[in-house]
Amino acid sequence: LPPPTGKRVAVVGAGPAGLTVSEELMRRGHTVVTYEKRPQPGGLLRYGIPRFKLNREVVTAKVTWLEQLGVKFQCHTTIGRDVTLDELREQYDAVFIGIGTPQDFSPGIEGEDLAGVYTATEFLVRGNELDPDSPDFDVGPRVHVLGGGDTAVDCLRTALRLPGTTDVTCYYRRSEVEMPAHEQDYHYALEEGAHFEWLACATRFEGDDTGHLRAVTYQRMELCEPDESGRCRPAPIPDATFTVEADTVVLALGYRGDAAFNQHTPDLATKWHHLIEVDDETTGRTNLSGVFAAGDVVRGADLLAPTIATAAQVARTMDAYLQET
C-alpha cells in the first residue's frame, strides 16, 4: 500500500459497491471505515444471492482480506438512527453511499399481511442461511413466486431446494417472451423442476382461520401495445379469474430505494423510487459536497458486474477529490 494520505472516508453500505470503493480507496492510501446495518458485511453478496450461485465462504474470505488491508467495518449501524449523514460529513473527508435498493416493492394486494406471504428479500435470507436439510423454514409443499425477473428465478430455485416442496410455480403477468430474467437462469429453473404460469396476475390472497395463506386468486391477462419499457402491456381479461391453493407466496416484484434513509437525509437530492441523484454514474457526485454514490442506489436494481465497474470508477473520482481538498 502507498503511504497514508491522512484522508478519512466513510463508506455507507458493505455490499458490492461499498466493498469495491473501500478496497480502491485503501489501495490509494486513504483510511476507510465502512458502515453496515446488517450483522455482517457483504450486502447482496451475502444476503441476496443464493448459496448455489455464490458460496458464502467466498464473501467471508473477501471481507477478511479487506480487513487485513486495513478497512474497518462497523456493522449493526443504521444511518439516521445510530449516526447521521451530517455527522459523517463532519468526521470524514468524503462519504460514499452504496446502500443498494433494500425495499421490496409491495403490490398492495388484499391479504398481503397473511402468514406465508414473504418478500423476496426475507425469503432469500431465510432460505439460503439454513442448511438444505433444515426443517426450520417450513414453506409447505406449494410455493408461488410472483414476478418474472432474476430475483423471481432465484426464489424459485431456492424454494426447490427447501425440504418438503413439491409444486413450485412462477406466476407472471406477461408472457415468456417479455420475461426479463436471464435466459440461462430461467432454463436452470425449468431443469430443476419449476413451473411457469404466464399471463396471470395475483389479485387476492386468501387465508384460513389461523391467519395463514391458503389460496391465491389470479386474474387472466392479455397483451396489448408495448408500454414505455418496450414490452407488451398486460391488460386484464374481463371475468377471467382463477384460484389456486398455496402454502407460501413470494413477492419478487422489484426493489426500491430506502425511503427511511431519505427521510434522515433531506438535503440529499433523490429521484424516482427513492434513488439518489448524481451528476453522472461514472463520477457519482451528489448535490452535497464530498458525498458520492454508486450502484443500485443510483441506477436501480442491476447486475453485479456493472455495479462493481461503476463503483470502481466513482472511487477514482473520490480519490481525485481527496487529493484536491
C-alpha positions in Angstrom: 0.0 0.0 0.0 1.1 3.6 -0.6 1.9 5.9 2.4 -1.2 7.1 4.3 -2.7 10.3 2.8 -4.2 11.3 6.1 -7.7 11.4 4.4 -10.6 9.6 6.0 -13.6 8.2 4.1 -16.9 6.8 5.4 -18.5 4.2 3.2 -22.2 3.6 3.9 -23.2 0.1 2.9 -21.0 -3.0 2.8 -22.5 -4.5 -0.4 -20.8 -4.9 -3.8 -20.5 -1.1 -4.4 -19.3 -0.3 -0.9 -16.7 -3.1 -0.8 -15.4 -2.1 -4.2 -15.0 1.6 -3.1 -13.5 0.5 0.2 -10.8 -1.5 -1.5 -10.0 1.0 -4.2 -9.6 3.9 -1.7 -7.5 1.8 0.8 -5.2 1.0 -2.1 -4.7 4.7 -2.7 -3.6 5.3 0.9 -6.9 6.6 2.4 -8.3 5.4 5.7 -11.7 3.7 5.2 -14.5 2.9 7.7 -17.4 1.0 6.3 -20.8 1.2 8.0 -23.3 -1.7 7.5 -26.8 -2.1 9.1 -26.8 -5.9 8.9 -24.8 -8.2 11.3 -22.1 -8.9 8.7 -20.6 -7.2 5.7 -21.5 -8.4 2.2 -24.9 -6.9 1.4 -26.4 -8.5 -1.6 -23.4 -10.9 -1.9 -24.2 -12.4 1.5 -27.9 -11.9 1.9 -29.4 -11.8 -1.6 -27.6 -14.1 -3.9 -28.4 -17.8 -3.2 -25.7 -20.1 -2.0 -25.9 -22.3 -5.1 -24.8 -19.2 -7.1 -22.2 -17.8 -4.8 -20.5 -19.6 -1.9 -20.7 -17.7 1.3 -17.1 -18.7 2.1 -16.0 -16.5 -0.9 -17.7 -13.5 0.6 -16.2 -14.1 4.0 -12.7 -14.5 2.5 -13.1 -11.2 0.6 -14.2 -9.3 3.8 -11.4 -10.9 5.8 -8.9 -9.8 3.2 -10.2 -6.2 3.2 -9.9 -6.2 7.0 -6.3 -7.3 6.6 -5.8 -4.5 4.1 -7.0 -2.0 6.8 -10.7 -1.5 6.1 -12.7 -1.2 9.3 -16.2 -2.5 9.3 -18.8 -1.1 11.7 -21.9 -3.4 11.5 -25.3 -3.0 13.2 -25.1 0.7 12.3 -28.0 2.4 10.6 -27.6 5.9 9.1 -30.2 8.2 10.7 -30.7 6.0 13.8 -27.1 5.5 15.0 -25.3 8.2 13.1 -26.4 10.9 10.8 -25.1 11.8 7.4 -24.2 15.3 8.7 -22.1 13.7 11.4 -20.3 11.6 8.9 -19.6 14.6 6.8 -18.1 16.4 9.8 -15.9 13.4 10.8 -14.7 12.3 7.4 -13.2 14.0 4.3 -15.6 12.2 2.0 -18.6 9.9 2.2 -19.7 7.2 -0.2 -23.3 5.9 -0.2 -23.8 2.4 -1.6 -26.9 1.1 0.3 -28.5 -0.6 -2.8 -32.2 -0.9 -3.2 -33.3 -2.7 0.0 -37.0 -2.2 -0.1 -39.1 -4.8 -1.8 -41.9 -3.5 -3.9 -45.3 -4.0 -2.3 -48.2 -4.7 -4.7 -50.9 -3.7 -2.2 -52.9 -6.8 -2.6 -55.7 -7.9 -0.2 -54.3 -10.4 2.2 -50.7 -9.4 1.8 -50.2 -9.5 5.5 -51.1 -13.1 5.9 -48.6 -15.6 7.4 -46.9 -17.4 4.5 -46.6 -14.3 2.3 -42.9 -13.3 2.1 -41.0 -10.5 0.4 -38.2 -11.8 -1.9 -35.5 -10.5 0.4 -36.9 -12.2 3.5 -37.4 -15.4 1.6 -33.9 -15.5 0.2 -32.3 -14.6 3.5 -34.2 -17.3 5.4 -34.0 -19.9 2.6 -30.3 -19.5 2.0 -29.0 -19.1 5.5 -30.1 -22.6 6.6 -28.7 -26.0 5.7 -30.6 -27.6 2.9 -31.9 -30.4 5.2 -33.1 -28.0 8.0 -36.8 -28.3 8.7 -36.9 -24.9 10.5 -38.1 -22.9 7.4 -41.2 -24.8 6.5 -42.8 -23.2 3.5 -45.1 -26.2 2.7 -45.4 -28.1 -0.5 -47.0 -25.5 -2.7 -44.9 -22.3 -3.3 -46.0 -19.5 -5.6 -43.4 -16.9 -6.8 -44.8 -13.7 -8.2 -42.7 -11.8 -10.8 -40.5 -12.6 -13.8 -37.1 -11.1 -13.1 -33.8 -12.6 -11.9 -34.9 -12.4 -8.3 -38.0 -14.3 -9.0 -35.9 -17.1 -10.6 -33.6 -17.1 -7.6 -36.6 -17.5 -5.3 -37.9 -20.4 -7.5 -34.6 -22.2 -7.3 -34.3 -21.6 -3.6 -37.8 -22.9 -3.0 -37.0 -26.1 -4.9 -34.1 -26.8 -2.6 -36.1 -26.4 0.6 -37.4 -29.6 2.2 -41.0 -30.6 1.5 -41.7 -28.5 -1.6 -43.4 -30.4 -4.3 -45.0 -27.7 -6.5 -43.0 -24.5 -7.1 -44.6 -22.2 -9.7 -43.9 -18.8 -11.0 -46.9 -16.6 -11.9 -46.0 -13.8 -14.3 -48.4 -11.2 -15.7 -46.7 -11.1 -19.1 -45.6 -13.9 -21.4 -42.3 -15.9 -21.6 -41.1 -13.5 -24.4 -41.4 -10.4 -22.1 -39.8 -12.1 -19.1 -36.8 -10.0 -18.0 -34.9 -12.8 -16.2 -31.7 -14.1 -17.8 -32.3 -17.0 -20.2 -29.7 -19.2 -18.6 -31.1 -19.0 -15.1 -34.6 -19.4 -16.4 -33.6 -22.7 -18.1 -31.9 -23.8 -14.9 -35.2 -23.3 -13.1 -37.0 -25.3 -15.6 -34.5 -28.2 -15.5 -34.7 -28.2 -11.7 -38.5 -28.6 -11.7 -40.0 -25.1 -11.6 -43.3 -24.5 -13.4 -44.4 -21.2 -15.0 -47.9 -19.8 -15.4 -47.9 -17.0 -17.9 -50.4 -14.1 -18.2 -51.6 -14.3 -14.6 -51.6 -11.5 -12.1 -52.4 -12.1 -8.4 -55.4 -10.0 -7.1 -56.1 -11.5 -3.7 -54.5 -13.7 -1.1 -57.0 -15.8 0.9 -56.3 -17.0 4.4 -57.6 -19.7 6.7 -59.0 -19.3 10.3 -55.5 -19.1 11.7 -54.4 -16.2 9.5 -52.2 -18.3 7.3 -52.3 -18.2 3.5 -54.3 -21.0 1.9 -55.0 -19.8 -1.7 -54.3 -17.1 -4.3 -56.8 -15.6 -6.8 -55.3 -14.7 -10.2 -56.6 -12.5 -13.0 -56.0 -13.8 -16.5 -54.2 -11.2 -18.7 -53.8 -10.4 -22.3 -51.0 -8.5 -24.1 -51.7 -5.1 -25.7 -49.5 -2.5 -27.3 -45.9 -2.0 -25.9 -45.5 0.4 -22.9 -42.6 2.7 -22.1 -40.4 -0.4 -21.3 -40.8 -1.7 -24.8 -42.6 -4.8 -23.7 -46.2 -5.5 -24.5 -48.5 -4.1 -21.8 -50.6 -6.6 -19.9 -54.4 -5.9 -19.5 -57.0 -7.9 -17.6 -59.4 -10.2 -19.4 -62.9 -9.4 -18.1 -64.4 -12.1 -15.9 -61.4 -14.4 -16.2 -60.1 -15.3 -12.8 -59.0 -18.5 -11.1 -58.0 -19.5 -7.6 -55.1 -21.9 -6.7 -54.3 -23.3 -3.3 -50.9 -22.2 -1.9 -48.9 -22.6 1.2 -46.4 -19.9 0.5 -46.2 -16.8 -1.7 -43.0 -14.9 -2.5 -43.3 -11.4 -3.8 -40.5 -10.9 -6.2 -41.8 -7.8 -7.9 -38.8 -5.5 -7.9 -36.9 -3.2 -5.5 -36.9 0.4 -4.5 -34.5 2.7 -2.7 -34.6 3.2 1.1 -37.3 5.7 1.9 -36.3 5.7 5.6 -32.7 6.7 4.6 -34.0 9.5 2.5 -36.1 10.8 5.4 -32.9 11.1 7.5 -31.0 12.8 4.7 -33.5 15.5 3.4 -30.7 17.6 1.9 -29.6 14.8 -0.4 -31.2 15.0 -3.8 -33.2 12.0 -4.9 -35.2 10.9 -7.9 -37.8 8.2 -8.7 -38.2 5.3 -6.3 -36.0 6.9 -3.6 -32.9 6.6 -5.7 -30.0 9.1 -5.2 -29.4 11.6 -8.0 -25.8 12.1 -9.2 -24.2 14.2 -11.9 -23.1 11.1 -13.7 -23.0 7.4 -12.8 -19.3 7.2 -13.6 -18.4 10.0 -11.2 -21.1 9.6 -8.5 -21.1 13.2 -7.3 -24.3 14.0 -5.4 -25.6 17.6 -4.7 -23.7 17.5 -1.4 -20.0 18.4 -1.4 -17.8 15.4 -0.6 -20.7 12.9 -0.8 -20.7 10.3 -3.6 -23.0 7.4 -4.5 -22.9 4.4 -6.9 -24.5 1.1 -7.5 -28.2 0.1 -7.3 -29.0 3.2 -5.1 -28.2 5.3 -8.2 -29.3 3.2 -11.1 -31.9 0.9 -9.6 -31.6 -2.9 -9.1 -29.0 -4.2 -11.6 -26.5 -7.0 -12.1 -23.3 -7.4 -10.0 -20.8 -6.7 -12.8 -21.9 -3.1 -13.7 -22.3 -2.3 -10.1 -18.7 -3.1 -9.3 -17.5 -1.4 -12.5 -19.2 1.9 -11.8 -18.2 1.8 -8.1 -14.6 1.5 -9.2 -14.9 4.5 -11.5 -16.5 6.5 -8.7 -13.7 5.5 -6.3 -11.2 7.1 -8.8 -13.3 10.3 -8.8 -13.3 10.3 -5.0 -9.5 9.8 -4.9 -9.1 12.9 -7.2 -11.4 14.9 -4.9 -9.5 13.9 -1.8 -6.2 14.8 -3.4 -7.5 18.3 -4.2 -9.0 19.0 -0.8 
